[in-house]
């Protein structure tokens, strides 16, 4: 097997959701890591991707999970007052559970930048999140991928 020179590397991580390492070669991007606990590895040929990525700002699944926690725990704050006399022990339990849920929601509220490279058919071929240890190099890595795509001269058949 021939050693191909690595042009750039990027590590993206959203705890509990994804942890991927992307390695850019002259003709492809190798993606290894886990997404929602499922380990995977694959290679995306650059000649199959459109040169300019679509940029978007999305929230991770943590935001949706935190919203669900708040929705589910909200009745615990009102339930103690349904009975007479009010059950303050139940209220205390509700508050103890609700405060971490509020913190979780607050921590997950930020939008994260996402670069989406479509394939020639218009379907998502590669996506990258601006999150994790290499987030500061996100724009640089996306630019490097775009540059390598523009340098591809031969268009093989894409599957």
N, C-alpha and C positions, 0 to 999 in steps of 0.2 A: 504494500500500500504506500502511495506517495504522500509525503507530508506536504500539505498545502499551507501556504503562509496565512496566518491569521491577520486580518486587517484591523478588526476591533472586536471588543467583547463588552457585554452589558449584562448586569444582574438586576432583575426586577423582583420585588417581593412585596406581597400584601399578606400579612400573617393570617394563616388559616385558609387562605383562598388560593394563592399561587406563589410559587418560588421557582423562577425560571432563569436559566443562563442562556444568553444568545451569543453565538460566535459567528462573526461575519467573515466569510471567505470571498474570493474574487467572483465566484459564480453562485454562491448559495449562502443561506443563513442556517446554522445548525441550532436547534432549540432543544434543550434538555431541562428536565425539572419535574415539578409536580403542579397539578392544577386540581384544586379541591380534593387533595389527598391521593390522586391517581398519578402514578409516575409515568412519564412518557418521554419519548425522544423522537425527533423528526428533522428532516431537512427540507427547506423551502428553496427551490431554484429561483434565483433573482430574475431570470429571463421571463418568468411567468407573471411577474408583478408589474403593476403600473408604477411609473417613476415617482409621481407626487403622492404623498400620503394624505389621507383625510385626517384632520385633527378634530378631536372632540374632548369634552371634559365630562367625565362620568364619576359617579360615586361607586365605591366598591360594595360588595354584598354585605359588608359589615353594617353599612348604613341601613339596609333593608332589615337585617336581623335585629338591629337596635330598635328600629321603629316597631317591629313586631313585639319585642320585649316590653316596650312602653305600653303598647296597646293591650297586651295580655295582663300586665301588672296593674293597670289603672283601676280596675274594679276593687283591688285590694285596699285602695285608699278610701273608698266609699262604703265598702261592705261592713266595716265595724259600726257604722252609724245606722244601719238598717235595723239592728236589734236595740231593744231598750232594756237596760242601760247600755250605752256604747261600750264596745269591747276594745279597750285601749291596747291590750296585748296584741290583738290581731292588727291594729293600726300600726304598732311598733314594728311588727314583722313586715308589713307592707312597705313601710318607709325604709327599712333596712334593705329590702330587695329592690326598691324603686331607685334609691340613690345611685347604686352602681349602674343601673340601666340608663339613668340620665347621663352619667359620665361616659358610658359606652356610646350613647347617641351623640354626645358632644364631640368625642374623639373621632367619630366616623363621618362627621358631617361634611368634610372637605371634598371638593371635586378634584379629581386627579386627571391630568392630561393624558390622552391616549392617541397614539398614531396608528392609523389603520391603513395598511397597504392592501389594495384590492388586486385580484388577479385579472387577467385579460377579459374574463367573463363578467367581472363586476362583483365577484364574491370575495369575502374577506380571505386573504391568503396569509397575512401576518399582522398581528397586532402587538403593540408594545405599550406598557404602562409606565408613566413617570412616577415611579415609586420604588423604594428600596435603597440599598446602599449606593447604587450608581445613578440615582435620580438627577444629580447635578450634571451628568454627562448625557442626559436623555436627548437633547437637541443635537448634540454632536454625533451621537450614534445614528439617529434618524437621517441626518444629513449624509453620513457615510454610506448608509444603505441606498439612499436616493442616487448618490454619485456612482455607486457600483452598478445600479440598475441601468443608469444612463450609458455606462461603458459597455454594456452587453450588446454585442453586434449580431449574434446568431440567435434566432428565436426557435428553440426546439419545441416539439409538441408538449403542451402542458396538460397534465391529467386532471 
